[in-house]
Amino acid sequence: MRIGERNKACMYKRALSGLLAINLIFLIGVLSLCRMEEICRKLQQTVSEVHMEESLLADKESIMMGIASRTSSGQRVVDCSELQRESKYQLEQADLEVLLRIVEAEAGCEDEDGKLLVANVILNRLNSEKFPDSITEIRGQAFKNCRSLERVTLPEHLTYLGGEAFYHCSSLEEVNLPAGLTEIRGNTFEECSSLLRIEIPDNVTRIGGHAFYGNTSLEEVVISPDSKLQQIGSSAFRCCDSLREITLPRGVSVNERAFKETPVRIDYYEY
């Protein structure tokens, strides 16, 4: 009987040990699963934070690019938020392109704030139609294709007016040229089809090629007897359909194509 009881006791202990072992394994498995879930949550949180930081950096970079920034190829990079921002100025696409070129030329090394300040100064000048007296030069192509520009009052201290400065300003009707100007460069007022009258300052010695080409409404070109004009370039007044007569100083060199396709009678001052 004692041997049988001992065997039963041993079997009971083994069964109990096996049950404890199974419970222990189950507990370890549960703990491992909980740990894995916690690790997964932390990993997902880390990935989300990384994506958020990348998105913020991308947005910041896009904003810093601004409306006046460009790639090395010259193509404009415009942020979506800039396009949605309401502007007090309504510009056509051609005028906007002109504005961007001027800003790039005047403030190419400045940050976004600097470029926006330059753009505002330019727009204020256009809105005023008068230039500050401190300006002594206007670069070439400065107002090229500004089709909404109607009148321009140039400062009296201006001495340099770049080529194509007012090229194809088709609404420009009136402009004064200051006395200090010594040359009207090529294409400066080409295709200003609304310009009615122009007075050439006495100190101008040369009118460049195509300077007033295609000014179909130009009726009067005033050149005084005291003018120092020496040369009129090729096609300078070509296709000026409304120009009927002009009086020039004697001795001025006139290119044979200067008045081509213009129904003008050329007279010379008697000294």
C-alpha positions in Angstrom: 0.0 0.0 0.0 2.8 2.4 0.9 4.5 1.8 -2.5 1.2 2.6 -4.3 0.7 5.8 -2.3 4.2 6.9 -3.0 3.6 6.4 -6.8 0.4 8.4 -6.6 2.2 11.2 -4.8 4.9 11.3 -7.4 2.4 11.4 -10.2 0.5 14.2 -8.5 3.7 16.2 -8.1 4.6 15.7 -11.7 1.2 16.8 -12.9 1.3 19.8 -10.6 4.8 20.7 -11.9 3.6 20.4 -15.5 0.6 22.6 -14.9 2.8 25.2 -13.2 5.1 25.0 -16.2 2.3 25.5 -18.6 0.9 28.5 -16.6 4.4 30.0 -16.5 4.9 29.6 -20.3 1.4 31.1 -20.9 2.2 34.1 -18.6 5.5 34.7 -20.3 3.7 34.6 -23.7 1.2 37.1 -22.6 3.9 39.4 -21.2 5.8 39.1 -24.5 2.7 40.1 -26.5 2.1 43.1 -24.3 5.7 44.1 -24.7 5.5 43.7 -28.5 2.3 45.8 -28.7 4.0 48.6 -26.7 7.1 48.5 -29.0 4.8 48.7 -32.0 3.0 51.7 -30.6 6.2 53.5 -29.9 7.6 52.6 -33.4 4.4 54.0 -35.0 4.6 57.1 -32.9 8.2 57.7 -33.9 7.4 57.2 -37.6 4.5 59.7 -37.4 6.7 62.3 -35.7 9.4 61.9 -38.4 6.8 62.3 -41.2 5.4 65.4 -39.4 8.9 67.0 -39.1 9.6 66.3 -42.8 6.2 67.9 -43.7 7.0 71.0 -41.6 10.4 71.3 -43.1 9.0 71.0 -46.6 6.3 73.7 -45.8 8.9 76.0 -44.3 11.2 75.6 -47.3 8.3 76.2 -49.7 7.3 79.4 -47.8 10.9 80.6 -47.8 11.1 80.2 -51.6 8.4 82.9 -51.8 6.8 84.4 -54.9 10.0 86.0 -56.3 12.3 83.0 -56.0 13.6 81.0 -59.0 15.4 77.8 -59.8 18.8 77.9 -61.5 17.1 77.3 -64.8 15.2 80.6 -64.4 11.7 79.0 -63.9 9.6 80.6 -61.2 8.8 78.6 -58.1 5.5 79.8 -56.6 4.2 78.5 -53.3 0.5 77.5 -53.2 -0.2 79.7 -50.3 1.2 82.7 -52.2 -1.2 82.0 -55.1 -4.2 81.9 -52.7 -3.2 85.1 -51.0 -5.4 88.0 -52.0 -3.5 90.8 -53.7 -4.4 94.5 -53.9 -2.9 94.7 -57.4 -4.6 92.8 -60.3 -1.8 92.0 -62.7 -2.0 90.3 -66.1 0.4 87.4 -66.6 2.7 89.4 -68.8 2.9 92.2 -66.3 3.6 89.7 -63.5 6.5 88.2 -65.5 7.9 91.7 -65.9 7.6 92.4 -62.2 9.4 89.2 -61.4 12.2 90.0 -63.8 12.6 93.4 -62.2 12.6 92.0 -58.7 15.1 89.4 -59.6 17.4 92.0 -61.2 17.1 94.5 -58.3 17.0 92.1 -55.3 18.5 88.9 -56.5 20.6 88.3 -53.3 17.9 89.4 -50.9 15.7 87.1 -48.8 11.9 86.8 -49.3 11.1 89.9 -47.3 13.6 92.0 -49.2 12.2 90.9 -52.6 8.7 91.6 -51.4 9.7 95.1 -50.3 11.3 95.8 -53.8 8.1 94.5 -55.5 6.0 96.9 -53.4 8.2 99.8 -54.2 7.9 99.1 -57.9 4.1 98.7 -57.8 3.8 102.0 -55.8 5.9 103.7 -58.5 3.6 102.4 -61.2 0.5 103.4 -59.3 1.9 106.9 -58.8 3.1 107.4 -62.4 6.0 109.6 -61.0 9.5 108.4 -60.2 11.5 109.7 -57.2 13.9 112.5 -57.9 16.8 110.4 -56.6 16.7 108.0 -59.5 19.5 108.7 -62.0 19.2 105.6 -64.3 16.6 103.1 -65.4 17.9 99.7 -66.6 17.2 98.1 -69.9 13.8 96.2 -70.1 12.8 97.7 -66.8 9.1 98.2 -67.9 9.1 95.9 -70.9 5.5 94.7 -71.8 3.9 96.8 -69.1 0.7 97.2 -71.1 -1.3 99.0 -68.4 1.3 101.9 -68.1 -0.3 105.1 -69.5 1.8 108.0 -68.3 5.4 108.4 -67.1 7.0 111.3 -65.4 10.8 110.7 -65.3 13.0 112.5 -62.7 14.9 115.5 -63.9 18.2 114.0 -62.7 17.9 110.9 -64.9 20.9 110.5 -67.2 20.6 106.8 -68.3 17.7 105.1 -69.9 18.4 101.5 -70.9 17.5 99.8 -74.2 13.9 98.4 -74.3 13.1 100.2 -71.0 9.5 100.8 -72.2 9.4 98.2 -75.0 5.8 97.3 -76.0 4.1 99.5 -73.4 1.1 99.6 -75.7 -1.0 101.9 -73.5 1.7 104.5 -72.9 0.4 107.9 -74.2 2.7 110.4 -72.5 6.3 110.5 -71.3 8.7 113.2 -70.6 12.4 112.9 -71.3 14.6 114.9 -68.8 17.2 117.4 -70.0 20.2 115.4 -68.7 19.5 112.4 -71.0 22.2 112.1 -73.7 21.1 109.0 -75.6 17.9 107.2 -76.5 19.1 103.6 -76.9 17.8 101.0 -79.3 14.3 99.7 -78.9 13.6 102.0 -75.9 10.1 102.9 -76.9 9.5 100.3 -79.6 5.9 99.3 -80.2 4.5 102.0 -77.8 1.5 102.2 -80.1 -0.4 104.7 -78.1 2.3 107.3 -77.7 1.2 110.6 -79.3 4.1 113.0 -78.9 7.7 112.9 -77.9 10.1 115.8 -77.2 13.8 115.0 -77.7 16.0 116.8 -75.1 18.7 119.1 -76.5 21.5 117.1 -75.0 20.6 113.8 -76.8 23.3 113.1 -79.4 22.0 109.8 -80.6 18.7 108.0 -81.2 19.3 104.3 -81.5 17.9 101.8 -83.9 14.2 100.8 -83.5 14.0 103.4 -80.7 10.4 104.4 -81.7 9.7 101.6 -84.2 6.0 100.8 -84.6 4.7 103.9 -82.8 1.6 104.0 -85.0 -0.1 106.8 -83.1 3.0 109.1 -82.9 2.0 112.4 -84.5 4.7 114.8 -83.3 8.4 114.5 -82.7 9.8 117.8 -81.3 13.5 118.5 -81.8 14.7 122.1 -81.1 17.1 124.1 -83.3 19.6 124.0 -80.4 19.6 120.2 -80.4 23.0 118.4 -80.2 21.6 115.4 -82.1 24.2 113.8 -84.4 22.8 110.4 -85.3 19.5 108.6 -85.9 19.8 104.8 -86.2 18.3 102.2 -88.4 14.5 101.9 -88.2 14.4 104.4 -85.4 11.1 105.8 -86.6 10.0 103.0 -88.9 6.3 102.2 -89.2 5.2 105.4 -87.5 2.0 105.6 -89.5 0.8 108.9 -88.1 4.0 110.9 -88.3 3.7 113.4 -91.2 6.6 115.8 -90.7 9.7 116.3 -88.7 12.4 119.0 -88.5 16.0 118.0 -87.9 19.2 119.9 -87.2 21.5 120.2 -90.2 24.5 117.8 -90.1 22.7 115.0 -88.3 23.5 111.6 -89.8 20.2 109.8 -90.7 20.3 106.1 -91.5 18.7 105.3 -94.8 16.2 103.0 -93.0 15.5 105.3 -90.1 12.1 106.4 -91.5 11.3 103.4 -93.6 7.5 102.8 -94.1 6.7 106.1 -92.4 4.9 108.8 -94.5 7.0 111.6 -93.2 8.4 114.8 -94.8 11.8 115.6 -93.4 12.8 119.3 -93.1 16.0 120.9 -91.7 16.5 124.0 -89.6 18.0 127.0 -91.4 20.9 128.5 -89.4 
